[in-house]
Amino acid sequence: MLIAIGSDGKNLENKVAKRFGHAAYYIIYNTDDKSFKAMKNNDVDHTHAELSELLEKGVEVFIVGNIGPHAFELLIDGGAELYLARKMTVQEAIDKYGSGELEKLTESTVKQSFNHS
């Protein structure tokens, strides 16, 4: 299974980004073989095209520090599950997801994105 985590950097030791849609990178982690790759977030116009691409790649779970309503709806409509991970590294978030310690989100964590009107 593939998991995407918004990250401040390219490695598992980096912190989970405070806002998923504004993350510098998305870490795509494969739970089957424990491999990962970093995908730079080039979505400067905030169309959420990168998120659609992650869904198309088969990502089923998204781990976020926070998420706005537009990104939340896009991912939920795409069949994904979202989990909350704040103030921890990407590796810690992966470990806590694996042990069932992360909160599953049923709504966005912020009312609106700063980049949407």
Wavefront OBJ file of the C-alpha trace (Angstrom):
o trace
v 0.000 0.000 0.000
v 1.153 3.539 -0.719
v 1.040 6.338 1.855
v 1.742 10.015 1.114
v 3.030 12.312 3.837
v 3.479 16.060 3.434
v 7.058 16.811 4.474
v 9.385 19.759 5.019
v 12.167 17.810 3.255
v 13.130 14.777 1.183
v 13.807 12.243 3.966
v 12.006 10.263 6.644
v 13.842 12.266 9.319
v 12.217 15.533 8.186
v 9.171 16.928 9.960
v 5.622 16.398 8.742
v 4.627 19.678 7.054
v 2.275 21.931 8.996
v -0.045 22.246 5.961
v -0.341 19.313 3.557
v -1.110 21.367 0.448
v 1.811 23.687 1.196
v 4.371 20.935 1.888
v 7.766 21.293 0.212
v 7.709 17.564 -0.628
v 5.390 14.595 -0.551
v 7.016 11.416 0.723
v 5.471 8.394 -0.982
v 6.024 5.409 1.299
v 5.401 1.802 0.250
v 4.297 -0.294 3.236
v 4.996 -3.547 1.369
v 8.735 -3.104 0.847
v 9.390 -0.126 3.194
v 10.759 1.961 0.317
v 10.056 5.648 -0.222
v 10.599 8.427 -2.690
v 10.243 12.175 -2.391
v 8.107 14.135 -4.848
v 8.638 17.909 -4.937
v 5.439 19.919 -4.563
v 5.459 22.177 -7.624
v 1.836 23.209 -7.218
v 2.539 26.926 -6.905
v -0.910 27.935 -8.179
v -2.660 25.622 -5.685
v -4.821 23.811 -8.232
v -4.115 20.618 -6.260
v -2.875 18.925 -9.433
v -0.137 17.230 -7.386
v -2.780 15.640 -5.147
v -4.644 14.250 -8.154
v -1.347 12.827 -9.394
v -0.768 11.093 -6.051
v -4.224 9.512 -6.247
v -3.493 8.369 -9.809
v -0.253 6.734 -8.565
v -2.361 4.594 -6.221
v -1.842 6.404 -2.910
v -4.599 5.246 -0.537
v -3.605 6.951 2.726
v -2.523 10.550 3.310
v -0.878 11.681 6.544
v -1.194 15.409 7.165
v -0.212 18.055 9.713
v -3.250 20.105 8.694
v -5.402 20.163 5.588
v -7.791 22.688 4.084
v -11.269 21.926 2.782
v -10.408 21.915 -0.940
v -7.589 19.377 -0.626
v -9.582 17.335 1.907
v -12.598 17.022 -0.411
v -10.439 16.150 -3.416
v -8.703 13.325 -1.538
v -11.854 11.970 0.122
v -13.706 12.055 -3.207
v -10.749 10.112 -4.640
v -11.333 7.330 -2.094
v -8.403 8.128 0.207
v -8.194 7.960 3.990
v -6.578 10.856 5.867
v -4.785 10.786 9.209
v -3.469 13.570 11.439
v 0.205 13.741 12.493
v 1.528 16.904 14.110
v 4.940 17.807 15.538
v 6.693 14.602 14.492
v 9.003 13.297 11.805
v 7.766 11.465 8.747
v 9.205 8.210 10.160
v 7.389 8.733 13.473
v 4.150 9.364 11.569
v 4.607 6.164 9.540
v 5.299 4.176 12.709
v 2.278 5.645 14.516
v 0.053 4.959 11.499
v 1.247 1.342 11.490
v 0.410 0.933 15.174
v -3.007 2.597 14.845
v -2.083 5.659 16.913
v -3.013 8.396 14.407
v -6.420 10.073 14.381
v -8.469 9.410 11.239
v -9.867 12.652 9.841
v -13.534 13.080 8.963
v -13.249 16.777 8.055
v -10.609 19.358 7.188
v -8.547 20.720 10.068
v -8.690 24.340 8.873
v -11.753 26.251 7.669
v -10.243 27.570 4.446
v -6.998 27.633 2.572
v -5.043 30.869 2.704
v -4.702 30.668 -1.088
v -8.368 30.164 -1.968
v -11.060 32.776 -1.701
l 1 2 3 4 5 6 7 8 9 10 11 12 13 14 15 16 17 18 19 20 21 22 23 24 25 26 27 28 29 30 31 32 33 34 35 36 37 38 39 40 41 42 43 44 45 46 47 48 49 50 51 52 53 54 55 56 57 58 59 60 61 62 63 64 65 66 67 68 69 70 71 72 73 74 75 76 77 78 79 80 81 82 83 84 85 86 87 88 89 90 91 92 93 94 95 96 97 98 99 100 101 102 103 104 105 106 107 108 109 110 111 112 113 114 115 116 117
